[in-house]
Amino acid sequence: MGRKRRENVPNAYHHVYARGNNRKQIFYDETDISQAYRLLNMIHNETPIDLAAYCFMSNHYHFMIKSENETISKVMGAFNKRYTDYYNRRYDCIGHVFQQRFNSSPIDDTFGLLQVSRYIHQNPINTKYPMVKKMEDYPYSSYQFYKTGTVPPYDFINLHSIAELLPGANLQYYCEYAESPDRGFKLSW
């Protein structure tokens, strides 16, 4: 039986995530994360991508990503394959790195973009034992750029898509929303 065809909505953001095989760690150190950034940059140079939110955890990743020229399947297939090749060479392994092919869902409205980005950015503090006290202190997430106003080091990281959803493109509003608990927060604008 074949797999269900993945839903791709051109020019829309997709929430994409993948976990290590058997929930094993796939990012051990700064070198692994640097390689992931390098691969995303290579893909961006081949076919432009746009990441509005991302988070690398030790055994999985989350991206809020879109591509105007290529399907999400091709973009993420390239990323997962290249990362698997790197991982297997570095750690002298053979076989699967990821538990399955990546999961993805298109995001079709403004509130969905805000909710998914908040979920992605809250990953480091929503673990059984929070990895950091403040979301902006987690170095492997795009939230640090939203909170500090620092320009991201890669062209594929795009803070403007989220900012444009807010009155006056104000990232302070977004940070208040992103740091709020999932339930009961009312958007005041």
PyRosetta script that sets phi, psi and omega in degrees:
from pyrosetta import init, pose_from_sequence

init()
pose = pose_from_sequence("MGRKRRENVPNAYHHVYARGNNRKQIFYDETDISQAYRLLNMIHNETPIDLAAYCFMSNHYHFMIKSENETISKVMGAFNKRYTDYYNRRYDCIGHVFQQRFNSSPIDDTFGLLQVSRYIHQNPINTKYPMVKKMEDYPYSSYQFYKTGTVPPYDFINLHSIAELLPGANLQYYCEYAESPDRGFKLSW")
pose.set_psi(1, 132.1)
pose.set_omega(1, -179.0)
pose.set_phi(2, -76.0)
pose.set_psi(2, 163.7)
pose.set_omega(2, 177.2)
pose.set_phi(3, -79.7)
pose.set_psi(3, 152.7)
pose.set_omega(3, 175.2)
pose.set_phi(4, -64.4)
pose.set_psi(4, 134.9)
pose.set_omega(4, 179.6)
pose.set_phi(5, -63.9)
pose.set_psi(5, 133.5)
pose.set_omega(5, -178.9)
pose.set_phi(6, -71.6)
pose.set_psi(6, 136.4)
pose.set_omega(6, 178.8)
pose.set_phi(7, -77.8)
pose.set_psi(7, 124.5)
pose.set_omega(7, 177.4)
pose.set_phi(8, -124.1)
pose.set_psi(8, 125.8)
pose.set_omega(8, 176.9)
pose.set_phi(9, -113.1)
pose.set_psi(9, 109.6)
pose.set_omega(9, -178.1)
pose.set_phi(10, -56.5)
pose.set_psi(10, 140.6)
pose.set_omega(10, 177.4)
pose.set_phi(11, 62.2)
pose.set_psi(11, 17.6)
pose.set_omega(11, 176.1)
pose.set_phi(12, -112.0)
pose.set_psi(12, 151.1)
pose.set_omega(12, 173.8)
pose.set_phi(13, -73.6)
pose.set_psi(13, 147.4)
pose.set_omega(13, 175.9)
pose.set_phi(14, -125.5)
pose.set_psi(14, 139.3)
pose.set_omega(14, 170.7)
pose.set_phi(15, -86.0)
pose.set_psi(15, 115.8)
pose.set_omega(15, -176.6)
pose.set_phi(16, -119.4)
pose.set_psi(16, 136.2)
pose.set_omega(16, 177.5)
pose.set_phi(17, -151.0)
pose.set_psi(17, 152.2)
pose.set_omega(17, 177.7)
pose.set_phi(18, -149.6)
pose.set_psi(18, 147.7)
pose.set_omega(18, -177.0)
pose.set_phi(19, -121.6)
pose.set_psi(19, 152.6)
pose.set_omega(19, 178.2)
pose.set_phi(20, -63.5)
pose.set_psi(20, 148.7)
pose.set_omega(20, 178.5)
pose.set_phi(21, -57.1)
pose.set_psi(21, 133.4)
pose.set_omega(21, -176.2)
pose.set_phi(22, 56.5)
pose.set_psi(22, 27.7)
pose.set_omega(22, -178.5)
pose.set_phi(23, 59.8)
pose.set_psi(23, 23.9)
pose.set_omega(23, -179.9)
pose.set_phi(24, -78.5)
pose.set_psi(24, 159.0)
pose.set_omega(24, -179.9)
pose.set_phi(25, -64.7)
pose.set_psi(25, 137.1)
pose.set_omega(25, 176.9)
pose.set_phi(26, -120.7)
pose.set_psi(26, -15.5)
pose.set_omega(26, 176.2)
pose.set_phi(27, -123.5)
pose.set_psi(27, 106.9)
pose.set_omega(27, -176.1)
pose.set_phi(28, -94.2)
pose.set_psi(28, -31.5)
pose.set_omega(28, -173.4)
pose.set_phi(29, -156.2)
pose.set_psi(29, -177.3)
pose.set_omega(29, -179.8)
pose.set_phi(30, -57.3)
pose.set_psi(30, -34.9)
pose.set_omega(30, 179.7)
pose.set_phi(31, -62.9)
pose.set_psi(31, -42.4)
pose.set_omega(31, 179.0)
pose.set_phi(32, -64.7)
pose.set_psi(32, -42.9)
pose.set_omega(32, 179.1)
pose.set_phi(33, -65.7)
pose.set_psi(33, -42.1)
pose.set_omega(33, 177.9)
pose.set_phi(34, -59.8)
pose.set_psi(34, -38.7)
pose.set_omega(34, 177.6)
pose.set_phi(35, -65.1)
pose.set_psi(35, -40.3)
pose.set_omega(35, 178.4)
pose.set_phi(36, -61.8)
pose.set_psi(36, -44.3)
pose.set_omega(36, 176.7)
pose.set_phi(37, -61.8)
pose.set_psi(37, -43.6)
pose.set_omega(37, -179.7)
pose.set_phi(38, -59.5)
pose.set_psi(38, -43.8)
pose.set_omega(38, 179.6)
pose.set_phi(39, -65.3)
pose.set_psi(39, -42.3)
pose.set_omega(39, 176.9)
pose.set_phi(40, -61.7)
pose.set_psi(40, -38.9)
pose.set_omega(40, 178.7)
pose.set_phi(41, -66.7)
pose.set_psi(41, -40.6)
pose.set_omega(41, 176.3)
pose.set_phi(42, -60.0)
pose.set_psi(42, -46.8)
pose.set_omega(42, 180.0)
pose.set_phi(43, -62.4)
pose.set_psi(43, -42.2)
pose.set_omega(43, 178.7)
pose.set_phi(44, -59.9)
pose.set_psi(44, -38.3)
pose.set_omega(44, 178.8)
pose.set_phi(45, -69.6)
pose.set_psi(45, -28.4)
pose.set_omega(45, 179.1)
pose.set_phi(46, -81.3)
pose.set_psi(46, -44.7)
pose.set_omega(46, 180.0)
pose.set_phi(47, -149.3)
pose.set_psi(47, 109.1)
pose.set_omega(47, -171.7)
pose.set_phi(48, -50.3)
pose.set_psi(48, 133.7)
pose.set_omega(48, 174.9)
pose.set_phi(49, -122.1)
pose.set_psi(49, 164.8)
pose.set_omega(49, -176.8)
pose.set_phi(50, -139.2)
pose.set_psi(50, 114.7)
pose.set_omega(50, 176.5)
pose.set_phi(51, -106.0)
pose.set_psi(51, 115.3)
pose.set_omega(51, 177.8)
pose.set_phi(52, -90.7)
pose.set_psi(52, -22.5)
pose.set_omega(52, 177.0)
pose.set_phi(53, -156.1)
pose.set_psi(53, 144.1)
pose.set_omega(53, 175.3)
pose.set_phi(54, -154.3)
pose.set_psi(54, 159.6)
pose.set_omega(54, 173.5)
pose.set_phi(55, -156.0)
pose.set_psi(55, 125.2)
pose.set_omega(55, 173.6)
pose.set_phi(56, -99.7)
pose.set_psi(56, 119.0)
pose.set_omega(56, 174.4)
pose.set_phi(57, -105.2)
pose.set_psi(57, 174.6)
pose.set_omega(57, -175.9)
pose.set_phi(58, -64.6)
pose.set_psi(58, -35.5)
pose.set_omega(58, -176.7)
pose.set_phi(59, -119.1)
pose.set_psi(59, 9.7)
pose.set_omega(59, 176.4)
pose.set_phi(60, -163.0)
pose.set_psi(60, 171.8)
pose.set_omega(60, 174.1)
pose.set_phi(61, -137.8)
pose.set_psi(61, 159.2)
pose.set_omega(61, 173.2)
pose.set_phi(62, -130.8)
pose.set_psi(62, 134.3)
pose.set_omega(62, 173.9)
pose.set_phi(63, -129.0)
pose.set_psi(63, 141.7)
pose.set_omega(63, 164.2)
pose.set_phi(64, -109.9)
pose.set_psi(64, 101.2)
pose.set_omega(64, -164.9)
pose.set_phi(65, -131.8)
pose.set_psi(65, 149.8)
pose.set_omega(65, 170.5)
pose.set_phi(66, -142.5)
pose.set_psi(66, 157.7)
pose.set_omega(66, 176.3)
pose.set_phi(67, -138.4)
pose.set_psi(67, 132.5)
pose.set_omega(67, -179.2)
pose.set_phi(68, -86.2)
pose.set_psi(68, -22.4)
pose.set_omega(68, -173.3)
pose.set_phi(69, -108.0)
pose.set_psi(69, -13.9)
pose.set_omega(69, -172.6)
pose.set_phi(70, -139.5)
pose.set_psi(70, 156.6)
pose.set_omega(70, 176.8)
pose.set_phi(71, -73.1)
pose.set_psi(71, 155.0)
pose.set_omega(71, 176.7)
pose.set_phi(72, -60.4)
pose.set_psi(72, -35.5)
pose.set_omega(72, 178.9)
pose.set_phi(73, -58.3)
pose.set_psi(73, -44.7)
pose.set_omega(73, -179.3)
pose.set_phi(74, -69.0)
pose.set_psi(74, -42.4)
pose.set_omega(74, -179.9)
pose.set_phi(75, -62.3)
pose.set_psi(75, -50.6)
pose.set_omega(75, -176.1)
pose.set_phi(76, -74.4)
pose.set_psi(76, -32.1)
pose.set_omega(76, 174.2)
pose.set_phi(77, -60.0)
pose.set_psi(77, -42.2)
pose.set_omega(77, 177.8)
pose.set_phi(78, -64.6)
pose.set_psi(78, -44.3)
pose.set_omega(78, -179.9)
pose.set_phi(79, -61.8)
pose.set_psi(79, -50.9)
pose.set_omega(79, -176.7)
pose.set_phi(80, -63.5)
pose.set_psi(80, -40.3)
pose.set_omega(80, 179.6)
pose.set_phi(81, -65.2)
pose.set_psi(81, -46.2)
pose.set_omega(81, -178.7)
pose.set_phi(82, -66.0)
pose.set_psi(82, -39.1)
pose.set_omega(82, 178.3)
pose.set_phi(83, -67.7)
pose.set_psi(83, -39.1)
pose.set_omega(83, 177.7)
pose.set_phi(84, -61.0)
pose.set_psi(84, -44.5)
pose.set_omega(84, 178.2)
pose.set_phi(85, -59.4)
pose.set_psi(85, -46.6)
pose.set_omega(85, 178.5)
pose.set_phi(86, -60.3)
pose.set_psi(86, -50.6)
pose.set_omega(86, -176.6)
pose.set_phi(87, -59.4)
pose.set_psi(87, -47.5)
pose.set_omega(87, -179.0)
pose.set_phi(88, -63.7)
pose.set_psi(88, -36.9)
pose.set_omega(88, 175.6)
pose.set_phi(89, -67.2)
pose.set_psi(89, -48.2)
pose.set_omega(89, -175.3)
pose.set_phi(90, -65.8)
pose.set_psi(90, -41.4)
pose.set_omega(90, -174.5)
pose.set_phi(91, -103.4)
pose.set_psi(91, 11.9)
pose.set_omega(91, 176.7)
pose.set_phi(92, 51.8)
pose.set_psi(92, 53.1)
pose.set_omega(92, -179.9)
pose.set_phi(93, -115.8)
pose.set_psi(93, 168.2)
pose.set_omega(93, 174.9)
pose.set_phi(94, -134.5)
pose.set_psi(94, 141.1)
pose.set_omega(94, 172.9)
pose.set_phi(95, 102.8)
pose.set_psi(95, -156.8)
pose.set_omega(95, -173.8)
pose.set_phi(96, -71.4)
pose.set_psi(96, 138.3)
pose.set_omega(96, 170.4)
pose.set_phi(97, -101.7)
pose.set_psi(97, -40.2)
pose.set_omega(97, -178.4)
pose.set_phi(98, -95.9)
pose.set_psi(98, 146.2)
pose.set_omega(98, -176.9)
pose.set_phi(99, -60.4)
pose.set_psi(99, -38.2)
pose.set_omega(99, -180.0)
pose.set_phi(100, -159.1)
pose.set_psi(100, 179.8)
pose.set_omega(100, 174.7)
pose.set_phi(101, -62.5)
pose.set_psi(101, 159.3)
pose.set_omega(101, -175.9)
pose.set_phi(102, -62.3)
pose.set_psi(102, 155.9)
pose.set_omega(102, 174.1)
pose.set_phi(103, -99.4)
pose.set_psi(103, 146.7)
pose.set_omega(103, 177.7)
pose.set_phi(104, -151.9)
pose.set_psi(104, 150.0)
pose.set_omega(104, 175.4)
pose.set_phi(105, -142.2)
pose.set_psi(105, 128.5)
pose.set_omega(105, 175.0)
pose.set_phi(106, -68.5)
pose.set_psi(106, 148.7)
pose.set_omega(106, 179.1)
pose.set_phi(107, -109.3)
pose.set_psi(107, 120.0)
pose.set_omega(107, -168.6)
pose.set_phi(108, -109.0)
pose.set_psi(108, 5.2)
pose.set_omega(108, 177.7)
pose.set_phi(109, -150.5)
pose.set_psi(109, 168.2)
pose.set_omega(109, -177.1)
pose.set_phi(110, -60.4)
pose.set_psi(110, -47.6)
pose.set_omega(110, -178.5)
pose.set_phi(111, -64.2)
pose.set_psi(111, -35.5)
pose.set_omega(111, 176.3)
pose.set_phi(112, -61.4)
pose.set_psi(112, -42.0)
pose.set_omega(112, 177.6)
pose.set_phi(113, -60.8)
pose.set_psi(113, -43.4)
pose.set_omega(113, 179.7)
pose.set_phi(114, -66.0)
pose.set_psi(114, -44.3)
pose.set_omega(114, -179.0)
pose.set_phi(115, -63.7)
pose.set_psi(115, -46.6)
pose.set_omega(115, -177.9)
pose.set_phi(116, -65.5)
pose.set_psi(116, -42.5)
pose.set_omega(116, 179.9)
pose.set_phi(117, -64.1)
pose.set_psi(117, -38.7)
pose.set_omega(117, 177.0)
pose.set_phi(118, -63.3)
pose.set_psi(118, -45.5)
pose.set_omega(118, 178.8)
pose.set_phi(119, -57.7)
pose.set_psi(119, -46.0)
pose.set_omega(119, 179.9)
pose.set_phi(120, -61.4)
pose.set_psi(120, -48.1)
pose.set_omega(120, -176.2)
pose.set_phi(121, -69.7)
pose.set_psi(121, -25.3)
pose.set_omega(121, 179.9)
pose.set_phi(122, -84.2)
pose.set_psi(122, -5.4)
pose.set_omega(122, -178.8)
pose.set_phi(123, -49.5)
pose.set_psi(123, -48.0)
pose.set_omega(123, -176.6)
pose.set_phi(124, -67.0)
pose.set_psi(124, -20.7)
pose.set_omega(124, 179.0)
pose.set_phi(125, -101.6)
pose.set_psi(125, -8.4)
pose.set_omega(125, -178.9)
pose.set_phi(126, -103.2)
pose.set_psi(126, 25.1)
pose.set_omega(126, 174.5)
pose.set_phi(127, -89.6)
pose.set_psi(127, 167.0)
pose.set_omega(127, 179.6)
pose.set_phi(128, -53.5)
pose.set_psi(128, -44.5)
pose.set_omega(128, 174.0)
pose.set_phi(129, -118.8)
pose.set_psi(129, 103.4)
pose.set_omega(129, -176.0)
pose.set_phi(130, -50.7)
pose.set_psi(130, 138.2)
pose.set_omega(130, -177.2)
pose.set_phi(131, -78.7)
pose.set_psi(131, -25.3)
pose.set_omega(131, 177.4)
pose.set_phi(132, -144.9)
pose.set_psi(132, 161.7)
pose.set_omega(132, 177.1)
pose.set_phi(133, -82.1)
pose.set_psi(133, -36.3)
pose.set_omega(133, -179.2)
pose.set_phi(134, -121.6)
pose.set_psi(134, 138.7)
pose.set_omega(134, -176.1)
pose.set_phi(135, -56.7)
pose.set_psi(135, -37.4)
pose.set_omega(135, -177.3)
pose.set_phi(136, -69.7)
pose.set_psi(136, -12.2)
pose.set_omega(136, 178.7)
pose.set_phi(137, -83.8)
pose.set_psi(137, -10.0)
pose.set_omega(137, 179.3)
pose.set_phi(138, -81.6)
pose.set_psi(138, 117.7)
pose.set_omega(138, -171.2)
pose.set_phi(139, -76.5)
pose.set_psi(139, -11.1)
pose.set_omega(139, -173.7)
pose.set_phi(140, -110.4)
pose.set_psi(140, 34.9)
pose.set_omega(140, -179.7)
pose.set_phi(141, -137.6)
pose.set_psi(141, 152.1)
pose.set_omega(141, 178.4)
pose.set_phi(142, -74.5)
pose.set_psi(142, -10.6)
pose.set_omega(142, -176.1)
pose.set_phi(143, -60.0)
pose.set_psi(143, -35.1)
pose.set_omega(143, -179.3)
pose.set_phi(144, -54.6)
pose.set_psi(144, -35.8)
pose.set_omega(144, -179.2)
pose.set_phi(145, -72.8)
pose.set_psi(145, -36.3)
pose.set_omega(145, 176.8)
pose.set_phi(146, -65.3)
pose.set_psi(146, -44.7)
pose.set_omega(146, -174.2)
pose.set_phi(147, -72.5)
pose.set_psi(147, -42.7)
pose.set_omega(147, -174.0)
pose.set_phi(148, -92.0)
pose.set_psi(148, -15.9)
pose.set_omega(148, -176.7)
pose.set_phi(149, 77.4)
pose.set_psi(149, 7.9)
pose.set_omega(149, 178.4)
pose.set_phi(150, -68.2)
pose.set_psi(150, 140.1)
pose.set_omega(150, 177.3)
pose.set_phi(151, -73.1)
pose.set_psi(151, 127.3)
pose.set_omega(151, 179.4)
pose.set_phi(152, -61.7)
pose.set_psi(152, 149.1)
pose.set_omega(152, -176.5)
pose.set_phi(153, -77.7)
pose.set_psi(153, -8.4)
pose.set_omega(153, -178.1)
pose.set_phi(154, -125.3)
pose.set_psi(154, 142.3)
pose.set_omega(154, -179.0)
pose.set_phi(155, -65.4)
pose.set_psi(155, -23.7)
pose.set_omega(155, -177.0)
pose.set_phi(156, -77.9)
pose.set_psi(156, -11.1)
pose.set_omega(156, 177.3)
pose.set_phi(157, -87.2)
pose.set_psi(157, 119.0)
pose.set_omega(157, -173.2)
pose.set_phi(158, -122.4)
pose.set_psi(158, 107.3)
pose.set_omega(158, 177.9)
pose.set_phi(159, -84.7)
pose.set_psi(159, -15.6)
pose.set_omega(159, -172.6)
pose.set_phi(160, -69.7)
pose.set_psi(160, -31.9)
pose.set_omega(160, -177.8)
pose.set_phi(161, -61.1)
pose.set_psi(161, -40.8)
pose.set_omega(161, 177.9)
pose.set_phi(162, -74.3)
pose.set_psi(162, -44.1)
pose.set_omega(162, -178.4)
pose.set_phi(163, -58.4)
pose.set_psi(163, -38.9)
pose.set_omega(163, -177.6)
pose.set_phi(164, -66.3)
pose.set_psi(164, -15.7)
pose.set_omega(164, 178.7)
pose.set_phi(165, -79.6)
pose.set_psi(165, -12.2)
pose.set_omega(165, -171.2)
pose.set_phi(166, -108.3)
pose.set_psi(166, 153.3)
pose.set_omega(166, 178.4)
pose.set_phi(167, -57.0)
pose.set_psi(167, 127.9)
pose.set_omega(167, 178.9)
pose.set_phi(168, 64.6)
pose.set_psi(168, 19.1)
pose.set_omega(168, -178.4)
pose.set_phi(169, 50.3)
pose.set_psi(169, 42.1)
pose.set_omega(169, -173.6)
pose.set_phi(170, -88.8)
pose.set_psi(170, 112.8)
pose.set_omega(170, 179.9)
pose.set_phi(171, -71.3)
pose.set_psi(171, -20.1)
pose.set_omega(171, 177.0)
pose.set_phi(172, -62.3)
pose.set_psi(172, -40.7)
pose.set_omega(172, 176.4)
pose.set_phi(173, -59.7)
pose.set_psi(173, -44.2)
pose.set_omega(173, -179.5)
pose.set_phi(174, -62.5)
pose.set_psi(174, -43.9)
pose.set_omega(174, -179.0)
pose.set_phi(175, -62.1)
pose.set_psi(175, -40.6)
pose.set_omega(175, 176.4)
pose.set_phi(176, -60.3)
pose.set_psi(176, -43.6)
pose.set_omega(176, 179.1)
pose.set_phi(177, -66.3)
pose.set_psi(177, -47.5)
pose.set_omega(177, -176.6)
pose.set_phi(178, -62.7)
pose.set_psi(178, -32.7)
pose.set_omega(178, -177.8)
pose.set_phi(179, -86.2)
pose.set_psi(179, -8.6)
pose.set_omega(179, -178.7)
pose.set_phi(180, -78.1)
pose.set_psi(180, 153.2)
pose.set_omega(180, 173.8)
pose.set_phi(181, -61.8)
pose.set_psi(181, 153.8)
pose.set_omega(181, -176.2)
pose.set_phi(182, -59.7)
pose.set_psi(182, -33.0)
pose.set_omega(182, -173.5)
pose.set_phi(183, -100.3)
pose.set_psi(183, 139.1)
pose.set_omega(183, 170.4)
pose.set_phi(184, 82.6)
pose.set_psi(184, -4.7)
pose.set_omega(184, -179.4)
pose.set_phi(185, -76.9)
pose.set_psi(185, 128.0)
pose.set_omega(185, 178.6)
pose.set_phi(186, -104.0)
pose.set_psi(186, 128.9)
pose.set_omega(186, 174.5)
pose.set_phi(187, -70.7)
pose.set_psi(187, 124.8)
pose.set_omega(187, -172.9)
pose.set_phi(188, -96.2)
pose.set_psi(188, 13.0)
pose.set_omega(188, -179.0)
pose.set_phi(189, -122.9)
pose.dump_pdb("model.pdb")
